[in-house]
Amino acid sequence: MISFKVTGSFNNLEKFLRNATKIDVLGIMDACGREGVAALARATPVETGMAAYSWDYTVSASGGVYTIAWLNGNVENGFQVVLALQYGHGTGTGGYVQGRDFINPAIRPVFDKIADRVWRAVTSA
């Protein structure tokens, strides 16, 4: 026979769990979404400025999963300009323009901020 005897209480755990449910993850994600738009706009190569000014974001939550999507609405001839800048593209004369990775370096600090802000919110609950 195995038996356990527990003394004390779960008050601290219960308090932590109650506070954890009050964390405003969507608020954190929304603020970071705005920061991401600014970072992407600063990093986007500028010819006309249209691609840099066309960044936006959405924040959503479903089943405990939170998502930020950064979007760019600058489309020419059915193709997103930022994808051509990021990955490269063919020219109308048979040439190729090499892409330049500007999205990942621009958005990496925002990812780090999200992780840091959510972690601080959870651990301070």
DRENKOLKE-725495 format. One line per field, with one value per residue: residue in one letter; x, y, z of N, C-alpha, C in turn. Coordinates in Angstrom, 3 decimals. Example, Ala and Ser with C-alpha at 12.3 -4.5 7.8 and 13.67 -1.06 7.14 Angstrom:
2
resn a_s;
nc1 13.190_12.850;
nc2 -5.690_-2.250;
nc3 7.800_7.080;
cac1 12.300_13.670;
cac2 -4.500_-1.060;
cac3 7.800_7.140;
cc1 13.200_12.900;
cc2 -3.300_0.030;
cc3 7.800_7.870;
% end
This chain:
125
resn m_i_s_f_k_v_t_g_s_f_n_n_l_e_k_f_l_r_n_a_t_k_i_d_v_l_g_i_m_d_a_c_g_r_e_g_v_a_a_l_a_r_a_t_p_v_e_t_g_m_a_a_y_s_w_d_y_t_v_s_a_s_g_g_v_y_t_i_a_w_l_n_g_n_v_e_n_g_f_q_v_v_l_a_l_q_y_g_h_g_t_g_t_g_g_y_v_q_g_r_d_f_i_n_p_a_i_r_p_v_f_d_k_i_a_d_r_v_w_r_a_v_t_s_a;
nc1 0.826_0.515_0.736_0.014_0.702_-0.356_0.509_-0.203_-1.127_-2.647_-2.758_-0.965_-0.418_-3.004_-3.580_-1.629_-2.491_-5.037_-4.314_-2.789_-4.682_-5.628_-3.873_-3.095_-2.661_-3.392_-3.275_-0.538_0.391_-0.823_0.466_3.065_2.612_2.182_4.724_6.176_5.208_6.256_9.018_9.341_8.573_10.638_12.779_12.219_13.264_13.422_11.998_9.848_8.535_6.076_5.828_7.020_5.248_3.000_2.629_0.885_-0.923_-2.427_-4.010_-4.832_-6.733_-7.270_-8.478_-6.513_-4.236_-2.231_-1.840_0.119_-0.045_1.823_1.278_1.506_0.269_1.056_0.755_1.704_0.798_-0.461_1.377_3.065_5.011_6.917_7.653_9.038_11.179_12.299_12.870_13.821_13.515_12.484_13.214_11.564_13.114_14.481_16.425_17.623_16.867_18.508_17.308_16.919_17.386_15.488_13.332_13.432_15.702_14.626_12.290_12.998_13.913_11.412_10.059_11.620_10.934_8.224_8.338_9.759_8.063_5.668_6.641_7.509_5.014_3.718_5.378_5.206_2.696;
nc2 -1.162_2.240_5.474_8.964_11.958_15.184_18.405_21.806_24.289_25.015_27.617_29.594_28.560_28.498_31.244_32.169_30.865_32.017_34.699_34.364_33.848_36.322_37.707_39.949_38.942_39.421_42.202_42.626_41.349_42.972_45.457_44.692_43.973_46.468_47.548_45.801_46.448_49.034_48.451_46.809_48.606_50.489_48.907_48.045_48.065_51.089_52.363_53.604_53.924_52.855_50.075_50.058_51.617_50.083_48.127_46.152_44.608_41.755_40.483_37.538_35.141_31.818_29.028_29.145_29.703_32.207_34.570_36.585_38.218_39.658_41.787_42.806_45.110_45.977_45.324_44.395_43.774_41.422_40.314_40.235_42.886_42.998_40.334_39.895_41.601_40.417_37.706_37.768_38.153_37.573_39.519_41.488_41.319_38.993_38.835_38.571_39.636_39.664_38.638_40.226_39.634_41.233_41.156_39.159_39.984_42.435_41.801_40.012_41.208_42.014_39.594_38.661_40.572_39.993_37.404_38.036_39.939_38.488_36.394_37.860_38.805_36.441_35.345_37.290_37.120;
nc3 0.000_-0.844_0.381_0.676_2.369_2.550_3.433_4.208_1.779_-1.409_-2.056_-3.123_-5.679_-6.748_-6.734_-8.539_-10.909_-11.239_-11.678_-13.988_-15.917_-16.415_-17.957_-20.509_-23.335_-25.985_-26.064_-25.707_-28.019_-29.951_-29.566_-30.236_-32.860_-34.083_-33.670_-35.258_-37.826_-38.077_-37.960_-40.220_-42.239_-42.036_-42.836_-45.403_-48.742_-50.568_-53.379_-54.717_-52.415_-51.918_-51.221_-48.694_-47.231_-47.185_-45.272_-42.859_-40.128_-38.500_-35.601_-33.931_-32.008_-31.086_-29.563_-27.538_-28.944_-30.157_-32.746_-34.899_-37.911_-40.398_-43.062_-46.480_-48.681_-51.187_-54.401_-57.609_-60.860_-60.007_-58.255_-55.170_-54.186_-52.086_-51.820_-54.176_-53.701_-51.437_-52.174_-54.754_-58.363_-61.755_-64.689_-67.230_-69.460_-69.467_-67.554_-64.113_-60.877_-57.930_-54.755_-51.525_-48.188_-46.115_-44.459_-42.377_-40.662_-39.821_-38.428_-36.438_-33.886_-32.951_-32.579_-30.452_-28.518_-28.166_-27.034_-24.681_-23.401_-23.012_-21.440_-19.160_-18.327_-17.666_-15.655_-13.726_-12.838;
cac1 0.000_1.227_-0.125_0.646_0.115_-0.030_0.205_-0.118_-2.244_-2.334_-3.172_-0.073_-0.646_-4.310_-3.449_-0.865_-3.332_-6.064_-3.668_-2.335_-5.809_-5.920_-2.818_-3.612_-1.771_-3.783_-2.735_0.905_0.559_-1.214_1.563_4.188_2.209_2.470_6.181_6.619_4.899_7.243_10.333_9.308_8.539_11.997_13.732_11.838_13.951_12.530_12.155_8.763_8.026_4.772_5.939_7.335_4.071_1.864_2.624_-0.200_-0.878_-3.634_-3.774_-5.987_-6.602_-8.213_-8.103_-5.283_-3.130_-2.242_-1.136_0.274_0.297_2.198_0.804_1.873_-0.747_1.570_0.719_1.836_0.543_-0.832_2.499_3.431_6.306_7.890_8.163_10.049_12.348_12.858_13.347_14.325_12.508_12.925_12.857_10.876_14.096_15.171_17.411_17.189_17.261_18.746_16.554_17.681_16.647_15.296_12.211_13.847_16.438_13.779_11.230_13.594_13.812_10.006_9.805_12.270_10.122_7.005_8.707_10.139_6.902_4.738_7.306_7.425_3.616_3.391_6.141_4.822_1.275;
cac2 0.000_3.512_6.581_10.277_12.928_16.522_19.466_23.119_24.625_25.340_29.009_30.309_28.033_28.967_32.685_32.287_30.448_33.046_35.861_34.004_33.934_37.741_38.308_40.516_38.506_40.128_43.565_42.527_41.023_44.135_46.429_44.158_44.050_47.843_47.682_45.048_47.245_50.115_47.871_46.368_49.798_51.063_48.001_47.756_48.888_52.135_52.948_54.579_54.025_52.203_48.812_50.369_52.182_49.169_47.095_46.126_43.376_41.297_39.661_36.678_34.122_30.722_27.829_29.346_29.984_33.608_34.710_37.878_38.100_40.917_41.748_43.944_45.238_46.501_44.264_44.862_42.692_40.214_39.777_41.092_43.516_42.643_38.986_40.060_42.204_39.451_36.452_37.972_38.014_37.706_40.779_41.321_41.144_37.718_38.911_38.187_40.538_38.911_39.085_40.665_39.297_42.387_40.900_38.419_40.816_43.514_41.299_39.210_41.870_42.039_38.260_38.612_41.377_39.242_36.345_38.662_40.566_37.451_35.707_38.722_38.836_35.140_35.143_38.270_36.884;
cac3 0.000_-0.913_0.805_0.706_3.268_2.063_4.388_3.585_0.891_-2.796_-2.229_-4.038_-7.025_-7.199_-7.002_-9.787_-12.029_-11.425_-12.290_-15.333_-16.854_-16.627_-18.780_-21.761_-24.405_-27.207_-25.961_-25.961_-29.427_-30.731_-29.481_-31.011_-34.263_-34.516_-33.728_-36.429_-39.016_-38.139_-38.279_-41.619_-43.085_-42.032_-43.488_-46.786_-49.740_-51.057_-54.711_-54.744_-51.055_-51.816_-50.473_-47.295_-46.568_-47.356_-44.239_-41.885_-39.340_-37.825_-34.414_-33.686_-30.962_-31.243_-28.814_-26.776_-29.854_-30.556_-34.010_-35.551_-39.332_-41.027_-44.442_-47.302_-49.714_-52.443_-55.407_-58.989_-61.818_-59.285_-57.488_-54.045_-54.408_-51.045_-52.096_-55.217_-53.062_-50.481_-52.769_-56.101_-59.417_-63.137_-65.335_-68.503_-70.538_-69.286_-66.477_-62.767_-59.807_-56.695_-53.596_-50.354_-46.969_-45.243_-43.564_-41.179_-39.701_-39.286_-37.556_-35.352_-32.581_-32.529_-32.025_-29.145_-27.602_-27.853_-26.082_-23.412_-22.762_-22.559_-20.326_-17.978_-17.872_-17.042_-14.416_-12.716_-12.492;
cc1 0.886_0.257_0.697_-0.070_0.587_-0.418_0.373_-1.318_-1.723_-2.683_-2.291_-0.270_-1.971_-4.284_-2.717_-1.749_-4.454_-5.481_-3.229_-3.464_-6.165_-4.877_-3.402_-2.658_-2.113_-3.270_-1.246_1.147_0.208_-0.102_2.760_3.869_2.505_3.972_6.750_6.367_5.936_8.619_10.398_9.307_9.925_12.960_13.433_12.605_12.971_12.931_11.090_8.225_6.718_4.849_6.181_6.115_2.864_1.816_1.427_-0.073_-2.261_-3.201_-5.022_-5.670_-7.671_-7.694_-6.795_-4.054_-3.275_-1.363_-1.061_0.639_0.631_1.916_1.329_0.943_-0.257_1.700_0.813_1.692_0.266_0.262_2.859_4.868_7.328_8.437_9.238_11.326_13.069_13.537_13.951_13.236_13.156_12.486_12.163_11.821_14.914_16.244_16.822_17.717_17.336_17.927_17.477_16.836_16.589_14.208_12.677_14.671_15.583_12.813_11.772_13.523_12.377_9.617_10.400_11.475_8.848_7.306_9.018_8.921_5.906_5.347_7.231_6.006_3.257_4.112_5.812_3.377_1.114;
cc2 1.246_4.593_7.863_11.136_14.297_17.515_20.804_23.358_24.899_26.795_29.761_29.853_28.539_30.457_32.899_31.948_31.453_34.266_35.576_34.100_35.382_38.425_38.741_40.194_39.235_41.563_43.596_42.281_42.218_45.187_45.966_44.136_45.423_48.067_46.955_45.801_48.360_49.586_47.434_47.561_50.432_50.224_47.749_48.662_49.862_52.554_54.025_54.812_53.289_50.920_49.082_50.877_51.257_48.053_47.271_44.821_43.023_40.451_38.823_35.677_33.072_29.511_27.955_29.587_31.418_33.770_36.177_37.576_39.495_40.787_42.975_43.987_45.785_45.363_44.912_43.671_41.362_39.621_40.756_41.585_43.089_41.228_39.045_40.654_41.201_38.280_36.597_37.736_38.146_39.051_40.485_41.074_39.876_37.718_38.465_39.207_39.721_39.506_39.507_40.391_40.525_42.127_40.235_39.255_41.915_43.000_40.494_39.921_41.942_40.684_38.147_39.416_40.653_38.194_36.936_39.229_39.529_36.710_36.541_38.771_37.551_35.002_36.165_38.089_36.419;
cc3 0.000_-0.478_0.833_1.715_2.801_3.135_3.675_2.688_-0.517_-3.087_-3.227_-5.478_-7.577_-7.538_-8.327_-10.984_-12.290_-12.122_-13.723_-16.349_-17.167_-17.510_-20.118_-22.910_-25.706_-27.208_-26.248_-27.443_-30.310_-30.738_-30.310_-32.509_-34.837_-34.638_-34.943_-37.718_-39.171_-38.538_-39.739_-42.572_-43.173_-42.854_-44.959_-47.738_-50.390_-52.468_-54.851_-53.335_-50.842_-50.986_-48.990_-46.543_-46.609_-46.321_-43.314_-41.097_-38.849_-36.633_-34.208_-32.578_-31.195_-30.489_-28.059_-27.634_-30.342_-31.794_-34.411_-36.995_-39.837_-42.506_-45.187_-48.495_-51.040_-53.458_-56.784_-59.920_-61.120_-58.418_-56.373_-54.198_-53.353_-51.233_-53.176_-54.629_-52.158_-51.180_-54.158_-57.123_-60.780_-63.688_-66.653_-69.671_-70.373_-68.215_-65.146_-61.774_-58.529_-55.557_-52.470_-49.118_-46.060_-44.208_-42.264_-40.201_-39.075_-38.229_-36.366_-34.000_-32.060_-31.950_-30.619_-28.113_-27.204_-26.798_-24.713_-22.679_-22.242_-21.377_-19.055_-17.428_-17.145_-15.711_-13.342_-12.268_-11.078;
% end
